[in-house]
């Protein structure tokens, strides 16, 4: 997959053909720690698998999170920044309130832990990409957990 120049928005990267045009849901998403209260916040950990060559929709996390890749390679895109390519095993911070898109950019599926924390009842993500199907917007809800 081609790189991203400084100054490009995520939408421009998508339109360039450097990444898949349409987002796809995760292949699997299992909550392995489900909204455990820690004082005034909750913590949730998902174990997920994403098919190689697919991407998330453009989205934000109100409270941020941590993505720990345990198999494969991924590339995290932000507006007007150099993409962050990372390979297993490693973790990356997903800052709060920042538009992002994650691509399973290697030749094998990615397997990762998504770790989220926030005020009780928080949403895991806010999909900001227009035209995204409801099943992708509700990707985390497919795990059997409603937020």
N, C-alpha and C positions, 0 to 999 in steps of 0.2 A: 504494500500500500504506500502511496506517495506521501511525502511529508507535508507539513503545513508551514507556510511562511508566517513570520511575525506580521501582525496586522490583519490577518484573515479571521473572519468570524467562523463559528462552527458551521453555520448555514452555507457559507462560501466553500468550505471544505467539502460538504456534502454535494453541493452543486458541481464541484470540480471533478467528481467521480473518483476521488482519492479514497473514499470509504463507501460502504453500501448505501444506496439511495434511501432505502426504507429500513426502519428499525425492526427488530424481532424480539419476541419475549425470550426469557431464559428457557433452556430446555427443562431444567428442574430448579426448584427453589424450596428449600426445606427450613422452617424455623427450628433451630436447635437450642436457642435460648429465647424465650418468648415473653417480651415485655416484663422483665423482672424489675420490680421497683427498687430504686436506689435513692432513698430520700425523696426529693421532689421530681426526680427524673425516672425514666424507664430505659432499660437496655434490651436490645434485640439483636440476635446474631442469626443470619441466614447462611446456609451452605447451598451454593448455587453452581450450575453448569451452564455455560453459554457456548453455542456452536461456533466453531472457527469461522471467521469471515463475517460475523454478524455484529450488530451494534445496538446499543441502547438508544432510546429517543433522547433528544436534548432535554435535560432536566436540571433541577436544583434540589439541594437538601437544606431544609430550614435550619437544622442543627449540625450539619456536617456528618461525617462518618469516616469509616476506615474500610478499605478494600484490601484484603489479604489474599493474594494470588498463590495457590498451592499447586497449580498445573497450568502450563501454557504461557502465552505471551499476550499482553494487552497494551493498548495505547489509549491514554486519557487526553481528550481534547477540551480546551477552554477557549473562549473568544480571545483573539488577539495575543495569544501566547504560543510558545513552542510546545508541541505535544510532548507528553510524558510517556515514553515507552518503558515497560517493565516486564520482567520475566519472573516466573516462580523460582524460588520462594521469596516473596517480598510483599510489603504492605505499603500502600499509599494513602495519604490523607485526602479526603474529599471536603474541601472547605465549605462552610455554610453560606448559602445565598449566592453561590457562583454557578452560572450556567455551564454544564459539562455534557460530554458524550463519551462513552467508553466503547471501544472496539476490540473484539477478540481478534487480534491482528496476526497471530501466528498460524501455523499449519495444523495445530491440534486444538480441540475444545479447551476452554478455560474452566478451571474449577477454583472457586474462591469463597471466602467468608466475607459477607457484608456485615459490618458492625455499626449499628445505629444507636444513638442515645438522644433523648430529648424530653421535653415536658410530657407528662402523662397524656396519652392519646394522640401524640404527634403523628404526622404522616411521614412515611419513609422517603417519599420523593414527590416532587411537584413537576410533572411533565409539562414543559413549555413549548415543545415542538408542535406546530399546527398540523392537523390532519392525521394524528396518530390514533390508531384504533383503540377502542375501549379495552380489549383484552390485553394490550400492551400497557396502557395506562394503569390497569389493575394487576400488573404482573406480580406484585408482592402479595396481592389478595388471593392469587391462585394457590398459594401455599396453604390455604385453609385458615389463614388469620385475617381478620378484618380489622382495619385501623380506623 
